[in-house]
Amino acid sequence: MGFFDDFKNRLSGLTEEFKKFKNKDILNSVMAACAYIAAADGHIDPEEKRKMIGLVKNSPLISVYGADNAIKVFTEHADRFDFDFEIGKTEALRIISKHRGNSEIARLIIRAAIMIGNSDGNFDNNEKTAVRTIINELGENPSDFDL
């Protein structure tokens, strides 16, 4: 099975999980994680932001929440990273950490973050480090996600 077939299959499975847990807090956490992954190298270039908005707009995973709403939430998080990386990171992790102790939702957020990191076919070290930080914030085990 090729990379894109595998990606599509994993995305389909996650979409079903997202439907099960559809709520504002999860959307906020997932978009915070997306912004953190996009900013993993210290900033979000305008091209990265356009790419992420396009991904959010066209993602069946995020369509559960409505693309316009998801883009608005993502942009709010991305703007924090644009203002100051550490402020963006601190706020993103604060929001994400609300799901610590709920392993099912925590793992859903982590898998979504990994999917974003892999979306361009290059899950780089900065993105992996950001995902590990999210995993630790949620109290999960990085080795469960091959990280």
N, C-alpha and C positions, 0 to 999 in steps of 0.2 A: 504494500500500500504506500502511495506517495505521500509527501509532506502535506499537500493540500487536502487530500482525502482524509488523512488522519486528523488534520486541523478541523475540517468540516464535521467529522464524526464527534470529536470532543466538544465542539461548539454546540452541536445539536443536543447532546446530553446535558450540557450546562444550561441551555435554554429551558429545558424541562424543569430543572431544579429551580431556576429563577422564577418560573411561573408559580411554583409551590410556595415560594417565600416572598412574593411580590409585596413590598412595602417601602415607604419613603426612606427609612433608616438604612435599609440594605442598599438602595440605589445611591444614597449619599456616601456610604462606605465604599462601594465599588467605584464610584466616580472619583473619590479621594484617592483610592489605590491607583486608578488609571492615571491621574494627574501626577502622582508620585513616581510611577514608572516612567512616564513621559519626561519628567524632570530629573531622572536618575543621574544624569551627567552634570547636574548643577543648574540647569536652566531649560526652558522650553522654547525652542526656536519657533518663529511664526509658522514655518513649514511643518514642524512636528505638531503644532496645535491644529493646523488645518487637517493634517492626516488623522489625528485622533478624533476630531469632530466628524470627519468622513467615516471613520470606522464606527463611531458611536451611532451615527445617522443610519448606517447600513447594516448594523449588527442585529441579527435575530435575537441574540442574547439580551440586548438592551431594549429592543423594540417592545418587550413586555411592559416597560415603564413609559413608553412614548418617547420618541427620538428627541423632540423639541425640549421636553422636560429634562432628559438626560444630558443633552448638550448644555443647557443652562447650568445644571449642577456641576458638570465637568468644567465649564468655563469659570465658574466661581472659584473652584479649587485651583485651576491653572493660574488664575490671576493672583492668587496668594503666592504661588511659587514664583511668578514673574516679579512680584513686589520684593520678596525675600525668600530664598530657598529654605532657610531654617524655620521661618514662620509657616510657610506652606507645609513643610514636613511635620512640624509639631502639631498643626491643626489637623492634617490628614490622619496622623497616627492617633490623635485624640478621638476622632470620629470613628476610625476603624476599630479602636480598642473597646468600643461599646459592646462588641460581639465576643469579647474574650469570655470563655466559659461556655459558649454555645458552639460546640465543635462543628456541628453540621453547617451553620451559617459561616463560621470562620473559614472552614475549608472551601466553601463556595467562593468567598471573597478572594482567598489565596489562589484558587484555580483560575478565577477571572483575571487576576493580576499576572499570572504566568502566561495566560493566553495573550494578554496585551503585550507582554515582553516578547513573546514568540511571533507576534503578528507580522513582523517584517522578515521572518525567517532567520533573524540574528538576535538571540537572547544573550546580550553582552554582559560583561561582568558588573557594570554599574546597575543594570536592571536586576541581575541576580541578587546583588547586595540589597537593593531596595526590597525585593520580594522576601529575602531572608529577614529583613527588619520587620516587615509586615507579619511574617510568620511568628517571629518572636513576640511581637506586640500582642498577637492573638493567643499566645500560649500553646502554639502547636509545635510539632517537631519537624524541622527542616528536612530531615532524612525521609520523611513520609512523602516528600515532594521531589526527591532526588536533588536536593540542594544542600 
